[in-house]
Amino acid sequence: MQASDYQTAAQPPPPQPVPALRIQAMRASSGGGAALLGPLELEALMLNMDASLRVHTRHQLFGWTQGMLQNLVKHELLICALRGAEPPSYQVDSFAGPNIEPAEIGELFRRDTVLVPHLVKAWEESQFHPVECDAGSDGAFAGGALADELKGVGAHRLIAHGTYDPFGTLASLFVFAGAPGSIGPRQAFPIELIVPFLHLAWMRTRINRLLDGSAGAAQRSAHLLTARELEILRWAAHSEHLTGATQPAVVSDGGTALPADHSANAVAGCM
């Protein structure tokens, strides 16, 4: 929805279905949403809400999303997108397992004109509830570079949820991606509950990076480790130890992404 649509909200046009897309909204029942979560899931949700409040820097966000958050929402790739001043531009951060290059995924997300607009449209038409999509099996996405890349790395099952501004326009979008069978409708309700906390945690890291003078980190060479990247890896290892995470992961800010075993060697070499 654009700003001009908001001015005519008194007589909104009937919602148009997204044609030929296997995207469906997944809504929790308003009366018994908590019943959709078992005791372990409720505990994981509360622990993750608490952990999100302690995220202030990028290495803390990395440790949380690739550690404790995996206990609530298992995923192989997380894309965090902030809508730019000139829609449909986005500022993107991504976090992924060792078999996925998050910087490349992030760049494809920024340039995508097929999958991303449809996710946003479906999310808005579902009254801002999470939407599910299989980017690998739906022919409507064929030929899109982002969908093809997700299919190639085996993380084409998607759940997307976002936040919106006072005008009902998308503010941020979070896409959880995984292999078919590893992520699905069961994760929709936990995602709907945790995304507001994820959004605030991510915003704090971006503010702190600006204050630290590291806003240009995305322009660093993808072939060299800077002092900042080594610091991220060092703290990621520390966070992994605290959270007990066993999932190897890499972090991307448009720069270097390393598998966990390589990260351990890099950390050991700089300590």
C-alpha positions as CSV (number, residue, x, y, z in Angstrom):
1,M,0.0,0.0,0.0
2,Q,1.4,3.4,-1.0
3,A,0.7,6.7,0.8
4,S,-1.8,7.7,-1.9
5,D,-3.8,4.5,-1.0
6,Y,-4.1,5.6,2.6
7,Q,-5.8,8.8,1.5
8,T,-8.7,6.8,0.0
9,A,-8.9,4.3,2.8
10,A,-12.6,5.1,3.4
11,Q,-13.5,3.2,0.2
12,P,-10.7,0.6,-0.2
13,P,-10.7,-1.4,-3.4
14,P,-11.5,-5.1,-3.0
15,P,-8.4,-7.1,-2.4
16,Q,-6.9,-8.7,-5.4
17,P,-5.6,-12.3,-5.1
18,V,-2.0,-12.9,-6.0
19,P,-2.4,-14.8,-9.3
20,A,-0.8,-18.2,-9.9
21,L,1.2,-18.0,-6.6
22,R,1.4,-20.7,-4.0
23,I,1.3,-18.2,-1.2
24,Q,-1.0,-18.6,1.7
25,A,-1.6,-16.5,4.8
26,M,-1.3,-18.4,8.1
27,R,-3.3,-16.8,10.9
28,A,-3.4,-17.8,14.5
29,S,-6.9,-18.0,16.0
30,S,-7.6,-14.9,18.0
31,G,-9.0,-16.7,21.0
32,G,-6.6,-19.6,21.6
33,G,-3.4,-18.6,20.0
34,A,-1.3,-19.7,23.0
35,A,-2.8,-23.2,22.6
36,L,-0.9,-23.5,19.4
37,L,2.3,-23.6,21.3
38,G,3.4,-26.6,23.5
39,P,5.2,-26.2,26.8
40,L,8.7,-26.4,25.2
41,E,7.7,-23.9,22.5
42,L,6.3,-21.5,25.1
43,E,9.5,-21.7,27.1
44,A,11.6,-21.2,23.9
45,L,9.4,-18.1,23.0
46,M,9.9,-16.5,26.4
47,L,13.6,-17.2,26.4
48,N,14.0,-15.7,23.0
49,M,12.0,-12.6,23.9
50,D,14.2,-12.1,26.9
51,A,17.4,-12.7,24.8
52,S,16.3,-10.2,22.1
53,L,16.3,-7.4,24.7
54,R,20.0,-8.0,25.3
55,V,20.9,-7.5,21.6
56,H,22.6,-4.2,21.0
57,T,25.4,-5.0,18.5
58,R,25.7,-7.1,15.4
59,H,27.7,-9.9,16.9
60,Q,25.0,-10.2,19.6
61,L,22.3,-10.4,16.9
62,F,24.4,-13.0,15.1
63,G,24.7,-15.1,18.2
64,W,21.0,-14.9,19.0
65,T,19.6,-15.6,15.5
66,Q,22.0,-18.5,14.8
67,G,21.8,-19.8,18.3
68,M,18.8,-19.6,20.6
69,L,16.3,-18.4,17.9
70,Q,16.9,-21.7,16.1
71,N,15.2,-23.5,19.0
72,L,12.1,-21.5,18.3
73,V,12.2,-21.2,14.5
74,K,14.5,-23.6,12.7
75,H,15.8,-22.0,9.5
76,E,18.8,-22.1,7.2
77,L,18.6,-18.5,6.1
78,L,17.3,-15.3,7.6
79,I,16.9,-12.2,5.5
80,C,16.3,-8.9,7.3
81,A,15.1,-6.1,5.0
82,L,14.4,-2.4,5.8
83,R,12.4,-0.5,3.3
84,G,14.4,2.4,1.9
85,A,13.3,6.0,1.4
86,E,12.6,5.3,-2.3
87,P,10.4,2.1,-2.6
88,P,11.0,-0.6,-3.5
89,S,14.6,-0.2,-2.4
90,Y,15.8,-2.2,0.7
91,Q,18.7,-2.2,3.1
92,V,19.4,-5.9,3.8
93,D,21.3,-8.0,6.3
94,S,21.4,-11.7,6.1
95,F,22.5,-14.6,8.3
96,A,22.9,-18.2,7.0
97,G,24.4,-21.6,7.5
98,P,27.8,-22.6,6.0
99,N,26.4,-23.9,2.7
100,I,24.8,-20.5,1.8
101,E,26.5,-17.3,0.8
102,P,24.5,-14.6,2.6
103,A,26.0,-11.6,1.0
104,E,25.0,-12.9,-2.5
105,I,21.5,-13.7,-1.3
106,G,21.2,-10.2,0.2
107,E,22.3,-8.5,-3.1
108,L,19.8,-10.7,-5.1
109,F,17.1,-9.7,-2.6
110,R,17.8,-6.0,-3.2
111,R,17.6,-6.4,-7.0
112,D,14.7,-8.8,-7.1
113,T,11.5,-7.7,-8.9
114,V,9.7,-11.1,-8.9
115,L,9.6,-12.8,-5.5
116,V,10.0,-10.0,-3.1
117,P,7.1,-7.8,-4.4
118,H,4.8,-10.7,-4.3
119,L,5.7,-11.6,-0.7
120,V,5.1,-8.0,0.3
121,K,1.8,-7.9,-1.6
122,A,0.6,-11.2,-0.1
123,W,1.6,-10.0,3.4
124,E,-0.4,-6.8,3.0
125,E,-3.4,-8.6,1.6
126,S,-3.4,-11.1,4.4
127,Q,-3.9,-8.2,6.8
128,F,-0.2,-8.3,7.9
129,H,-0.1,-12.0,9.0
130,P,2.8,-14.3,8.1
131,V,2.7,-15.7,4.5
132,E,4.2,-18.9,3.3
133,C,5.7,-19.6,-0.1
134,D,7.7,-22.2,-1.9
135,A,10.0,-20.3,-4.3
136,G,11.3,-23.5,-5.8
137,S,8.1,-25.3,-6.9
138,D,6.0,-22.4,-8.1
139,G,6.4,-21.6,-11.8
140,A,5.4,-18.0,-11.2
141,F,8.9,-17.4,-9.8
142,A,10.7,-19.2,-12.6
143,G,13.5,-17.1,-14.0
144,G,13.9,-14.9,-11.0
145,A,17.5,-14.8,-9.8
146,L,16.6,-14.8,-6.1
147,A,14.2,-17.7,-6.4
148,D,16.6,-19.7,-8.5
149,E,19.4,-19.1,-6.0
150,L,17.2,-20.2,-3.1
151,K,16.2,-23.3,-5.0
152,G,19.9,-24.0,-5.8
153,V,20.9,-23.9,-2.1
154,G,17.9,-25.9,-1.0
155,A,16.3,-23.2,1.1
156,H,13.3,-22.3,-1.0
157,R,10.6,-22.9,1.6
158,L,9.8,-19.4,2.9
159,I,7.8,-17.7,5.7
160,A,7.7,-13.9,5.5
161,H,6.5,-11.5,8.1
162,G,7.1,-7.8,8.6
163,T,6.3,-4.6,10.4
164,Y,4.4,-1.6,9.1
165,D,4.3,2.2,9.7
166,P,1.3,4.3,10.8
167,F,0.2,4.5,7.2
168,G,0.0,0.7,6.8
169,T,3.1,0.6,4.6
170,L,5.7,-2.0,5.0
171,A,8.6,-0.9,7.2
172,S,10.6,-4.0,7.5
173,L,10.4,-7.6,6.2
174,F,11.9,-10.8,7.7
175,V,12.2,-13.9,5.5
176,F,12.9,-17.2,7.2
177,A,14.0,-19.8,4.6
178,G,14.7,-23.5,4.9
179,A,14.4,-26.8,3.1
180,P,10.9,-28.3,2.4
181,G,9.8,-30.1,5.5
182,S,12.0,-28.1,7.9
183,I,9.9,-24.9,7.9
184,G,6.2,-24.6,7.4
185,P,2.8,-23.5,8.9
186,R,3.8,-24.7,12.4
187,Q,6.4,-22.0,12.6
188,A,4.1,-19.2,11.4
189,F,2.7,-18.4,14.9
190,P,6.0,-18.3,16.7
191,I,7.3,-16.1,13.8
192,E,4.4,-13.7,14.2
193,L,5.2,-13.4,17.9
194,I,8.9,-13.0,17.7
195,V,9.3,-10.7,14.7
196,P,8.5,-7.5,16.6
197,F,11.3,-8.3,19.0
198,L,13.6,-9.2,16.1
199,H,12.8,-5.9,14.4
200,L,13.7,-3.9,17.5
201,A,16.8,-5.9,18.1
202,W,18.0,-5.4,14.5
203,M,17.2,-1.6,14.7
204,R,19.4,-1.3,17.8
205,T,22.3,-2.9,16.0
206,R,21.9,-0.5,13.0
207,I,21.8,2.5,15.3
208,N,24.9,1.3,17.2
209,R,26.8,0.7,14.0
210,L,26.1,4.3,12.9
211,L,27.3,5.6,16.2
212,D,30.4,3.4,15.9
213,G,31.2,4.9,12.5
214,S,30.9,1.4,10.9
215,A,27.9,2.2,8.6
216,G,30.1,1.6,5.6
217,A,30.9,-2.0,6.5
218,A,28.9,-3.3,3.6
219,Q,31.5,-1.8,1.2
220,R,34.4,-3.9,2.6
221,S,36.2,-6.4,0.4
222,A,34.8,-9.8,0.3
223,H,38.2,-11.3,0.2
224,L,39.8,-9.8,3.3
225,L,39.0,-10.0,7.0
226,T,39.1,-6.6,8.7
227,A,39.5,-6.0,12.4
228,R,35.7,-5.5,12.6
229,E,35.0,-8.8,11.0
230,L,37.5,-10.6,13.3
231,E,35.7,-8.9,16.2
232,I,32.3,-10.2,15.0
233,L,33.7,-13.7,14.7
234,R,35.3,-13.6,18.1
235,W,32.0,-12.5,19.7
236,A,30.0,-15.0,17.6
237,A,32.1,-17.8,19.1
238,H,31.6,-16.4,22.5
239,S,27.8,-16.1,22.0
240,E,27.6,-19.6,20.6
241,H,29.3,-20.9,23.8
242,L,26.8,-19.0,26.0
243,T,23.7,-20.1,24.1
244,G,24.8,-23.6,23.5
245,A,24.2,-23.3,19.8
246,T,25.5,-26.2,17.7
247,Q,24.3,-25.0,14.3
248,P,27.3,-23.7,12.3
249,A,26.6,-20.4,10.7
250,V,28.0,-17.5,8.8
251,V,27.2,-13.8,9.0
252,S,26.9,-11.3,6.2
253,D,26.8,-7.5,6.1
254,G,27.6,-7.4,2.4
255,G,31.1,-8.6,3.2
256,T,32.9,-11.8,4.1
257,A,31.0,-14.9,5.1
258,L,32.8,-17.9,6.6
259,P,31.8,-21.4,7.7
260,A,31.9,-22.0,11.4
261,D,35.0,-24.2,11.2
262,H,36.9,-21.5,9.3
263,S,35.6,-18.9,11.8
264,A,37.1,-20.9,14.7
265,N,40.5,-20.9,13.0
266,A,40.2,-17.2,12.3
267,V,39.3,-16.4,15.9
268,A,42.0,-18.6,17.2
269,G,44.5,-16.9,15.0
270,C,43.6,-13.4,16.2
271,M,43.3,-14.0,20.0
